[in-house]
Structures are given as structure tokens and as C-alpha cells.
Amino acid sequence: MDTARIAVVGAGVVGLSTAVCISKLVPQCSVTIISDKFTPDTTSDVAAGMLIPHTYPDTPIHTQKEWFRETFNHLFAIANSAEAGDAGVHLVSGWQIFQSTPTEEVPFWADVVLGFRRMTEAELKKFPQYVFGQAFTTLKCECPAYLPWLEKRIKGSGGWTLTRRIDDLWELHPSFDIVVNCSGLGSRQLAGDSKIFPVRGQVLQVQAPWVEHFIRDGSGLTYIYPGTSHVTLGGTRQKGDWNLSPDAENSREILSRCCALEPSLHRACNIREKVGLRPYRPGVRLQTELLARDGRRLPVVHHYGHGSGGISVHWGTALEAARLVSECVHALRTPIPKSKL
């Protein structure tokens, strides 16, 4: 096998970053990204893109921290380069605030973000209903710019994109030697995984250029995230809800909650509603599976189930997925020894 033919199914932030990592880490391979939806029509395009980690109950904390650190370092390097504007990556400072003191005053990711500290009493006066807060600088990764930037890198290294809906991973055999499943919620069908389900998120994108600091309620439900072209106001967390249409009542509630934190948002204009379905799972699935049918074999690397934390850990998990692909390629290239009779 001269060139390993690798198909990556899914073109959100997880699929595209995995394809880039494979093309960097796996020698002599061709990478094709296959999806029925590309940017700007992916779930990733709706995400606000703030690097504040979500916690996965089924994943060890040290693993989650490593994923976050690798992602932060990757994006920090972009933010400090001439590519920052094209890639949609920049630093943003702000506050995470709590109505009661959290059991974990210093989260596991505190030494990865920049300048993490406890908020002062003077700062907390801005939020009368809150008793505790954390101030820090993190990164914002805006997928409507970042995804095309990743696609450009994939094509620049000889990769391909193909717009096609896949209903069964076996459709890709024998055209491809290895399949990487980054299909998110599509894995309910493609991998038969009943553990993954949608958590509906609705956000508002508004014009409020005077808002320069992020504000996030510690519950993660209410947030104000300033970006390059708009401010994202959120949000909702509706488990098992597949509805992609904006809900007017949700929008009213979001605006009301965000105005309570930042009253100047009453002047925000050009309000747009966006909805995305987060692919939630108790833990990210990073695993190799060897599919077998009628004597044929198809190695599959599963990489999905990031929920609301995909952008915060995408590069770290993509590197791990690429290492699994590398192992599969090595196994395919290693001749099976003939048994001695």
C-alpha cells in the first residue's frame, strides 16, 4: 500500500481539524473530507467559540486538561501571527460570575488561560446579584472564519472535499482504506451510538460594539461574548430537542437575562437568531473499531461527542485521533507473517 486513502466524515471543527492533523502527522496519505454540510451550514458555525472548557463526566480531568492546553497553545500561536484575522482567532478578557461560591474556586484549566485570578470586591459591584467571580483572558475562535481557513490548509496539503451524504460507513469501502468518523450527531446512525443526543442551543447575534469584555454566568447558561463582527448572547440548553427553528420566547428570555448582566444591551441592534444542536455524550468517543463484513475489513477511527466543548478541545482531540489513524496505517502496511506449517 503506497498511499493510505483516508476519508474523514464530517466537516465541522472536529472533522476539519482532524483532517489537518492527519495530513501533518501521517506520511504518505491522501485525505478526503466527506460531508453533506460544509461551512457556513455546520453546527460549529453557530458556536460562539469561546475557549472555556466543558467538563466531560466520563473523561479523566488530566486528559481534558491536556486536550485544552494543546488547543489553547495551537490557537494562541495563530492569534499571535499574521494569520489571526483570516483565521478568526483573537484574545478576549472578561469575567465568569457566580451567585454562590463554587465548590471549585480554581478550575482545572485556570493555569492554561492567561492571568486567571479571583475578582475583586470592586469588580463584583458591577454584578449586584453575584457574590464570587473569576477574571481571565482566553481565546475566541470564530468558526465562520476558522473553518474556511482550515479547509484552505487541507486543500493546500493536497486534501480533497466532497459534498455527499453518507448513510452507512461501508459505502466508503473499498474506495478508502481508513474512515474517520467525525459526524457528531450523525453517529447515532453511522455508529449505532445511542449515548449521543442533541442539546439544542439558541443564541442571538447583535450589534453592540461598545461591549468589549465577555461575561459568563457560572452555570454556563447565560453569556455575553464579544466578537469581531457581532456580540453573541446566549443561550439555551434543551436536551433531546431536535428543533432547528428559532423560538421567539427563547430569544426574549436570552435578551432579558443578558440585559440583566449588561444593561447597555438594551441598545443593541440588528438582532439575528441562530440555532445549533450540540452533539452531547458523557465522554468524547476517541476509539478505533475494525468493521468486518463478508470477509472484508474497514478500520474506523471514531472522533465525536464533544457537546458544547468542541472548540475548547478540538485540536487536542484531533491530535489524538490522528495518532489512532497513524496506528491503523502502520497496521495496514505491516505484512501479516505467513504461518509456518
C-alpha positions as a LaTeX table, in Angstrom:
\begin{tabular}{lrrr}
\hline
Residue & $x$ (\AA) & $y$ (\AA) & $z$ (\AA) \\
\hline
Met1 & 0.00 & 0.00 & 0.00 \\
Asp2 & 1.79 & 3.10 & $-1.26$ \\
Thr3 & $-0.65$ & 5.84 & $-0.28$ \\
Ala4 & $-3.16$ & 5.34 & 2.53 \\
Arg5 & $-6.55$ & 6.64 & 1.38 \\
Ile6 & $-8.31$ & 8.23 & 4.36 \\
Ala7 & $-11.90$ & 9.52 & 4.44 \\
Val8 & $-12.95$ & 11.95 & 7.17 \\
Val9 & $-16.74$ & 12.02 & 7.55 \\
Gly10 & $-17.94$ & 15.39 & 8.89 \\
Ala11 & $-16.84$ & 18.96 & 8.14 \\
Gly12 & $-17.39$ & 20.80 & 11.41 \\
Val13 & $-14.49$ & 21.99 & 13.55 \\
Val14 & $-13.76$ & 18.40 & 14.68 \\
Gly15 & $-13.68$ & 16.92 & 11.17 \\
Leu16 & $-11.61$ & 19.69 & 9.59 \\
Ser17 & $-9.06$ & 19.88 & 12.41 \\
Thr18 & $-8.70$ & 16.08 & 12.34 \\
Ala19 & $-8.04$ & 16.19 & 8.60 \\
Val20 & $-5.33$ & 18.86 & 9.10 \\
Cys21 & $-3.67$ & 16.84 & 11.89 \\
Ile22 & $-3.73$ & 13.64 & 9.80 \\
Ser23 & $-2.12$ & 15.39 & 6.83 \\
Lys24 & 0.60 & 16.70 & 9.18 \\
Leu25 & 1.24 & 13.53 & 11.21 \\
Val26 & 0.60 & 10.63 & 8.83 \\
Pro27 & 3.14 & 10.23 & 6.00 \\
Gln28 & 2.09 & 9.08 & 2.52 \\
Cys29 & $-1.65$ & 9.51 & 2.86 \\
Ser30 & $-4.42$ & 11.21 & 0.93 \\
Val31 & $-7.22$ & 12.83 & 2.92 \\
Thr32 & $-10.78$ & 13.42 & 1.67 \\
Ile33 & $-13.39$ & 15.19 & 3.79 \\
Ile34 & $-16.90$ & 13.97 & 3.03 \\
Ser35 & $-19.98$ & 15.73 & 4.39 \\
Asp36 & $-23.46$ & 16.79 & 3.33 \\
Lys37 & $-22.82$ & 20.16 & 5.05 \\
Phe38 & $-19.82$ & 22.46 & 4.96 \\
Thr39 & $-19.32$ & 25.92 & 6.46 \\
Pro40 & $-21.37$ & 28.11 & 6.89 \\
Asp41 & $-24.03$ & 25.42 & 7.44 \\
Thr42 & $-22.46$ & 23.37 & 10.26 \\
Thr43 & $-23.23$ & 23.31 & 14.00 \\
Ser44 & $-19.74$ & 24.75 & 14.57 \\
Asp45 & $-20.73$ & 27.89 & 12.64 \\
Val46 & $-23.36$ & 28.70 & 15.30 \\
Ala47 & $-20.98$ & 28.22 & 18.25 \\
Ala48 & $-19.69$ & 31.36 & 19.96 \\
Gly49 & $-16.23$ & 29.78 & 20.02 \\
Met50 & $-15.02$ & 30.82 & 23.48 \\
Leu51 & $-12.27$ & 28.68 & 24.98 \\
Ile52 & $-13.82$ & 27.89 & 28.37 \\
Pro53 & $-13.84$ & 24.10 & 28.84 \\
His54 & $-16.93$ & 21.99 & 29.35 \\
Thr55 & $-16.39$ & 19.06 & 31.74 \\
Tyr56 & $-16.97$ & 15.52 & 30.47 \\
Pro57 & $-18.01$ & 13.19 & 33.30 \\
Asp58 & $-16.60$ & 10.07 & 31.60 \\
Thr59 & $-13.17$ & 11.54 & 30.75 \\
Pro60 & $-10.29$ & 11.88 & 33.26 \\
Ile61 & $-9.62$ & 15.51 & 34.18 \\
His62 & $-5.90$ & 15.28 & 33.32 \\
Thr63 & $-6.86$ & 14.16 & 29.80 \\
Gln64 & $-9.34$ & 17.03 & 29.40 \\
Lys65 & $-6.70$ & 19.49 & 30.62 \\
Glu66 & $-4.16$ & 18.18 & 28.09 \\
Trp67 & $-6.71$ & 18.50 & 25.25 \\
Phe68 & $-7.48$ & 22.07 & 26.34 \\
Arg69 & $-3.83$ & 23.01 & 26.71 \\
Glu70 & $-2.95$ & 21.70 & 23.22 \\
Thr71 & $-5.92$ & 23.56 & 21.72 \\
Phe72 & $-5.13$ & 26.79 & 23.58 \\
Asn73 & $-1.46$ & 26.69 & 22.51 \\
His74 & $-2.42$ & 25.99 & 18.88 \\
Leu75 & $-4.89$ & 28.91 & 18.75 \\
Phe76 & $-2.64$ & 31.23 & 20.78 \\
Ala77 & 0.08 & 30.78 & 18.16 \\
Ile78 & $-2.45$ & 31.70 & 15.43 \\
Ala79 & $-3.65$ & 34.73 & 17.45 \\
Asn80 & $-0.04$ & 35.95 & 17.61 \\
Ser81 & 0.55 & 35.53 & 13.87 \\
Ala82 & $-0.30$ & 37.43 & 10.70 \\
Glu83 & $-3.00$ & 34.76 & 10.09 \\
Ala84 & $-5.10$ & 35.83 & 13.11 \\
Gly85 & $-7.60$ & 37.95 & 11.18 \\
Asp86 & $-8.15$ & 35.39 & 8.40 \\
Ala87 & $-8.47$ & 32.55 & 10.92 \\
Gly88 & $-10.89$ & 34.45 & 13.18 \\
Val89 & $-8.84$ & 33.89 & 16.35 \\
His90 & $-8.26$ & 36.57 & 18.98 \\
Leu91 & $-7.77$ & 37.12 & 22.71 \\
Val92 & $-10.66$ & 38.36 & 24.84 \\
Ser93 & $-10.78$ & 39.24 & 28.54 \\
Gly94 & $-13.71$ & 39.13 & 30.92 \\
Trp95 & $-15.47$ & 37.62 & 33.88 \\
Gln96 & $-17.15$ & 34.41 & 34.95 \\
Ile97 & $-19.53$ & 35.16 & 37.82 \\
Phe98 & $-21.39$ & 33.05 & 40.39 \\
Gln99 & $-24.45$ & 33.63 & 42.58 \\
Ser100 & $-22.91$ & 31.38 & 45.24 \\
Thr101 & $-19.27$ & 30.46 & 45.79 \\
Pro102 & $-18.46$ & 27.38 & 43.67 \\
Thr103 & $-17.05$ & 24.27 & 45.35 \\
Glu104 & $-14.12$ & 24.56 & 42.93 \\
Glu105 & $-12.90$ & 28.15 & 43.19 \\
Val106 & $-9.94$ & 27.41 & 40.90 \\
Pro107 & $-10.99$ & 25.21 & 37.93 \\
Phe108 & $-8.63$ & 22.65 & 36.35 \\
Trp109 & $-7.97$ & 24.95 & 33.37 \\
Ala110 & $-7.01$ & 28.04 & 35.41 \\
Asp111 & $-3.27$ & 27.80 & 34.64 \\
Val112 & $-3.87$ & 27.36 & 30.89 \\
Val113 & $-5.80$ & 30.60 & 30.27 \\
Leu114 & $-3.99$ & 33.89 & 30.87 \\
Gly115 & $-3.97$ & 35.94 & 34.07 \\
Phe116 & $-6.58$ & 33.88 & 35.96 \\
Arg117 & $-7.49$ & 35.47 & 39.31 \\
Arg118 & $-10.35$ & 35.95 & 41.71 \\
Met119 & $-12.43$ & 39.07 & 41.02 \\
Thr120 & $-12.11$ & 41.96 & 43.47 \\
Glu121 & $-14.98$ & 43.35 & 45.52 \\
Ala122 & $-14.86$ & 46.49 & 43.37 \\
Glu123 & $-15.29$ & 44.45 & 40.18 \\
Leu124 & $-18.18$ & 42.46 & 41.66 \\
Lys125 & $-20.10$ & 45.71 & 42.25 \\
Lys126 & $-20.89$ & 45.62 & 38.54 \\
Phe127 & $-22.94$ & 42.45 & 39.22 \\
Pro128 & $-25.04$ & 43.05 & 42.38 \\
Gln129 & $-26.71$ & 39.61 & 42.30 \\
Tyr130 & $-23.36$ & 37.80 & 42.29 \\
Val131 & $-21.02$ & 37.02 & 45.20 \\
Phe132 & $-18.00$ & 35.44 & 43.53 \\
Gly133 & $-16.19$ & 35.77 & 40.23 \\
Gln134 & $-13.15$ & 34.84 & 38.18 \\
Ala135 & $-11.31$ & 37.20 & 35.82 \\
Phe136 & $-9.11$ & 35.90 & 33.00 \\
Thr137 & $-8.12$ & 36.26 & 29.36 \\
Thr138 & $-8.90$ & 33.46 & 26.94 \\
Leu139 & $-9.25$ & 32.94 & 23.19 \\
Lys140 & $-12.22$ & 33.25 & 20.88 \\
Cys141 & $-12.25$ & 31.13 & 17.75 \\
Glu142 & $-14.86$ & 32.28 & 15.25 \\
Cys143 & $-15.79$ & 29.29 & 13.11 \\
Pro144 & $-17.27$ & 31.19 & 10.12 \\
Ala145 & $-13.65$ & 32.34 & 9.54 \\
Tyr146 & $-11.74$ & 29.44 & 11.14 \\
Leu147 & $-13.44$ & 26.63 & 9.18 \\
Pro148 & $-12.66$ & 28.11 & 5.72 \\
Trp149 & $-9.11$ & 28.75 & 7.00 \\
Leu150 & $-8.77$ & 25.05 & 7.93 \\
Glu151 & $-10.27$ & 23.98 & 4.58 \\
Lys152 & $-7.68$ & 26.11 & 2.79 \\
Arg153 & $-4.91$ & 24.32 & 4.69 \\
Ile154 & $-6.33$ & 20.90 & 3.86 \\
Lys155 & $-6.53$ & 21.69 & 0.15 \\
Gly156 & $-3.06$ & 23.28 & 0.29 \\
Ser157 & $-1.60$ & 19.99 & 1.53 \\
Gly158 & $-3.29$ & 18.00 & $-1.26$ \\
Gly159 & $-6.54$ & 17.09 & 0.51 \\
Trp160 & $-9.99$ & 16.97 & $-1.06$ \\
Thr161 & $-13.53$ & 17.87 & $-0.06$ \\
Leu162 & $-16.61$ & 16.03 & $-1.28$ \\
Thr163 & $-20.22$ & 17.10 & $-0.64$ \\
Arg164 & $-22.13$ & 13.89 & $-0.12$ \\
Arg165 & $-24.43$ & 12.37 & 2.48 \\
Ile166 & $-23.18$ & 9.09 & 3.96 \\
Asp167 & $-25.82$ & 6.71 & 5.36 \\
Asp168 & $-23.51$ & 3.76 & 6.05 \\
Leu169 & $-19.73$ & 3.81 & 6.58 \\
Trp170 & $-19.45$ & 0.73 & 4.36 \\
Glu171 & $-20.32$ & 2.97 & 1.38 \\
Leu172 & $-16.72$ & 4.18 & 1.62 \\
His173 & $-15.25$ & 0.68 & 1.12 \\
Pro174 & $-13.19$ & $-0.14$ & $-1.00$ \\
Ser175 & $-12.57$ & 3.45 & $-2.18$ \\
Phe176 & $-10.88$ & 4.23 & 1.15 \\
Asp177 & $-8.54$ & 2.24 & 3.38 \\
Ile178 & $-9.46$ & 4.00 & 6.66 \\
Val179 & $-12.51$ & 6.02 & 7.71 \\
Val180 & $-12.51$ & 8.68 & 10.44 \\
Asn181 & $-15.99$ & 9.25 & 11.83 \\
Cys182 & $-16.37$ & 12.91 & 12.88 \\
Ser183 & $-20.10$ & 13.03 & 12.16 \\
Gly184 & $-21.25$ & 14.29 & 15.57 \\
Leu185 & $-24.97$ & 13.58 & 15.94 \\
Gly186 & $-24.78$ & 11.55 & 12.73 \\
Ser187 & $-23.08$ & 8.86 & 14.80 \\
Arg188 & $-26.46$ & 7.81 & 16.17 \\
Gln189 & $-27.00$ & 6.26 & 12.73 \\
Leu190 & $-23.46$ & 5.76 & 11.39 \\
Ala191 & $-22.05$ & 4.18 & 14.57 \\
Gly192 & $-25.30$ & 2.99 & 16.16 \\
Asp193 & $-24.44$ & 5.05 & 19.24 \\
Ser194 & $-27.47$ & 5.64 & 21.45 \\
Lys195 & $-25.34$ & 7.54 & 24.03 \\
Ile196 & $-25.19$ & 10.64 & 21.82 \\
Phe197 & $-28.12$ & 13.07 & 21.74 \\
Pro198 & $-28.79$ & 16.69 & 20.80 \\
Val199 & $-28.68$ & 19.58 & 23.26 \\
Arg200 & $-30.32$ & 22.48 & 21.46 \\
Gly201 & $-28.62$ & 25.84 & 21.70 \\
Gln202 & $-30.19$ & 29.09 & 20.59 \\
Val203 & $-28.18$ & 32.32 & 20.53 \\
Leu204 & $-28.62$ & 35.91 & 19.43 \\
Gln205 & $-26.05$ & 37.77 & 17.37 \\
Val206 & $-26.32$ & 41.53 & 17.96 \\
Gln207 & $-24.54$ & 44.76 & 17.14 \\
Ala208 & $-23.17$ & 46.26 & 20.37 \\
Pro209 & $-19.58$ & 47.34 & 19.58 \\
Trp210 & $-19.15$ & 49.05 & 22.96 \\
Val211 & $-19.21$ & 45.63 & 24.71 \\
Glu212 & $-15.56$ & 44.57 & 24.91 \\
His213 & $-15.42$ & 42.11 & 27.83 \\
Phe214 & $-17.06$ & 38.70 & 27.99 \\
Ile215 & $-19.48$ & 37.99 & 30.84 \\
Arg216 & $-20.45$ & 34.41 & 31.65 \\
Asp217 & $-22.78$ & 33.17 & 34.37 \\
Gly218 & $-21.06$ & 30.26 & 36.14 \\
Ser219 & $-23.92$ & 27.95 & 35.16 \\
Gly220 & $-22.89$ & 28.46 & 31.53 \\
Leu221 & $-26.47$ & 29.19 & 30.55 \\
Thr222 & $-26.24$ & 32.98 & 30.23 \\
Tyr223 & $-23.32$ & 34.58 & 28.44 \\
Ile224 & $-22.21$ & 37.67 & 26.52 \\
Tyr225 & $-19.31$ & 37.04 & 24.14 \\
Pro226 & $-17.99$ & 39.98 & 22.07 \\
Gly227 & $-16.54$ & 39.09 & 18.67 \\
Thr228 & $-15.08$ & 40.81 & 15.63 \\
Ser229 & $-18.37$ & 41.43 & 13.80 \\
His230 & $-21.05$ & 40.97 & 16.49 \\
Val231 & $-21.72$ & 40.09 & 20.14 \\
Thr232 & $-23.13$ & 36.62 & 20.84 \\
Leu233 & $-25.81$ & 36.43 & 23.55 \\
Gly234 & $-26.84$ & 33.06 & 24.95 \\
Gly235 & $-28.28$ & 30.77 & 25.48 \\
Thr236 & $-30.37$ & 27.63 & 25.88 \\
Arg237 & $-29.57$ & 24.04 & 26.81 \\
Gln238 & $-32.51$ & 21.89 & 25.70 \\
Lys239 & $-31.76$ & 18.17 & 25.92 \\
Gly240 & $-33.24$ & 15.89 & 23.28 \\
Asp241 & $-34.67$ & 18.82 & 21.27 \\
Trp242 & $-34.06$ & 18.49 & 17.51 \\
Asn243 & $-35.79$ & 21.77 & 16.53 \\
Leu244 & $-33.52$ & 23.96 & 14.38 \\
Ser245 & $-36.05$ & 26.80 & 14.07 \\
Pro246 & $-35.55$ & 29.86 & 16.31 \\
Asp247 & $-38.06$ & 30.20 & 19.14 \\
Ala248 & $-39.28$ & 33.75 & 19.84 \\
Glu249 & $-39.82$ & 33.07 & 23.56 \\
Asn250 & $-36.27$ & 31.72 & 23.89 \\
Ser251 & $-34.97$ & 34.90 & 22.24 \\
Arg252 & $-36.91$ & 37.13 & 24.65 \\
Glu253 & $-35.57$ & 35.18 & 27.65 \\
Ile254 & $-31.98$ & 35.31 & 26.38 \\
Leu255 & $-32.13$ & 39.07 & 25.80 \\
Ser256 & $-33.73$ & 39.64 & 29.21 \\
Arg257 & $-31.08$ & 37.58 & 31.05 \\
Cys258 & $-28.20$ & 39.22 & 29.19 \\
Cys259 & $-29.59$ & 42.74 & 29.76 \\
Ala260 & $-29.73$ & 41.95 & 33.48 \\
Leu261 & $-25.95$ & 41.37 & 33.37 \\
Glu262 & $-25.14$ & 44.19 & 30.92 \\
Pro263 & $-27.97$ & 46.79 & 30.86 \\
Ser264 & $-26.38$ & 48.65 & 27.92 \\
Leu265 & $-27.50$ & 45.74 & 25.70 \\
His266 & $-30.98$ & 47.31 & 25.67 \\
Arg267 & $-29.46$ & 49.48 & 22.92 \\
Ala268 & $-28.22$ & 46.51 & 20.87 \\
Cys269 & $-29.50$ & 46.40 & 17.30 \\
Asn270 & $-29.58$ & 44.12 & 14.22 \\
Ile271 & $-30.57$ & 41.08 & 16.28 \\
Arg272 & $-30.20$ & 37.75 & 14.47 \\
Glu273 & $-31.30$ & 34.37 & 15.86 \\
Lys274 & $-29.18$ & 31.22 & 15.40 \\
Val275 & $-29.79$ & 27.61 & 16.45 \\
Gly276 & $-27.38$ & 24.67 & 16.68 \\
Leu277 & $-27.67$ & 21.12 & 18.03 \\
Arg278 & $-24.73$ & 20.21 & 20.24 \\
Pro279 & $-23.66$ & 16.54 & 19.90 \\
Tyr280 & $-23.72$ & 15.67 & 23.60 \\
Arg281 & $-22.24$ & 12.50 & 25.08 \\
Pro282 & $-20.95$ & 11.66 & 28.61 \\
Gly283 & $-17.43$ & 11.50 & 27.12 \\
Val284 & $-15.79$ & 12.17 & 23.77 \\
Arg285 & $-15.50$ & 8.94 & 21.79 \\
Leu286 & $-11.92$ & 8.52 & 20.59 \\
Gln287 & $-11.61$ & 4.89 & 19.61 \\
Thr288 & $-10.61$ & 2.55 & 16.79 \\
Glu289 & $-13.11$ & $-0.04$ & 15.58 \\
Leu290 & $-12.46$ & $-2.71$ & 12.95 \\
Leu291 & $-15.64$ & $-3.23$ & 10.97 \\
Ala292 & $-15.95$ & $-6.64$ & 9.32 \\
Arg293 & $-18.48$ & $-7.80$ & 6.74 \\
Asp294 & $-18.36$ & $-10.78$ & 4.35 \\
Gly295 & $-14.64$ & $-11.21$ & 4.86 \\
Arg296 & $-13.93$ & $-7.52$ & 4.22 \\
Arg297 & $-12.42$ & $-5.23$ & 6.83 \\
Leu298 & $-12.68$ & $-1.48$ & 7.32 \\
Pro299 & $-10.73$ & 0.28 & 10.09 \\
Val300 & $-12.74$ & 3.17 & 11.57 \\
Val301 & $-11.45$ & 5.83 & 13.99 \\
His302 & $-14.36$ & 7.38 & 15.89 \\
His303 & $-13.93$ & 11.00 & 16.97 \\
Tyr304 & $-17.17$ & 12.61 & 18.12 \\
Gly305 & $-19.38$ & 13.56 & 21.07 \\
His306 & $-17.85$ & 16.90 & 22.12 \\
Gly307 & $-21.15$ & 18.51 & 23.17 \\
Ser308 & $-20.76$ & 22.21 & 23.93 \\
Gly309 & $-16.99$ & 21.88 & 24.46 \\
Gly310 & $-15.81$ & 21.06 & 20.95 \\
Ile311 & $-13.98$ & 24.27 & 20.13 \\
Ser312 & $-12.23$ & 24.31 & 23.52 \\
Val313 & $-10.59$ & 20.90 & 22.98 \\
His314 & $-10.80$ & 20.30 & 19.22 \\
Trp315 & $-7.08$ & 20.44 & 18.44 \\
Gly316 & $-6.10$ & 18.22 & 21.37 \\
Thr317 & $-8.63$ & 15.54 & 20.45 \\
Ala318 & $-7.76$ & 15.86 & 16.73 \\
Leu319 & $-4.11$ & 15.15 & 17.51 \\
Glu320 & $-5.18$ & 12.04 & 19.42 \\
Ala321 & $-7.45$ & 10.93 & 16.55 \\
Ala322 & $-4.56$ & 11.44 & 14.10 \\
Arg323 & $-2.34$ & 9.21 & 16.27 \\
Leu324 & $-5.01$ & 6.48 & 16.12 \\
Val325 & $-5.13$ & 6.85 & 12.33 \\
Ser326 & $-1.34$ & 6.57 & 12.20 \\
Glu327 & $-1.56$ & 3.27 & 14.12 \\
Cys328 & $-4.17$ & 1.99 & 11.63 \\
Val329 & $-1.94$ & 2.95 & 8.69 \\
His330 & 1.04 & 1.21 & 10.30 \\
Ala331 & $-1.06$ & $-1.94$ & 10.81 \\
Leu332 & $-2.19$ & $-1.91$ & 7.16 \\
Arg333 & 1.40 & $-1.52$ & 5.96 \\
Thr334 & 2.75 & $-4.28$ & 8.19 \\
Pro335 & 2.65 & $-7.59$ & 6.30 \\
Ile336 & 0.91 & $-10.42$ & 8.12 \\
Pro337 & 3.51 & $-13.16$ & 8.73 \\
Lys338 & 2.70 & $-16.44$ & 6.98 \\
Ser339 & 2.17 & $-19.30$ & 9.38 \\
Lys340 & 4.83 & $-21.97$ & 9.24 \\
Leu341 & 3.35 & $-25.36$ & 8.59 \\
\hline
\end{tabular}
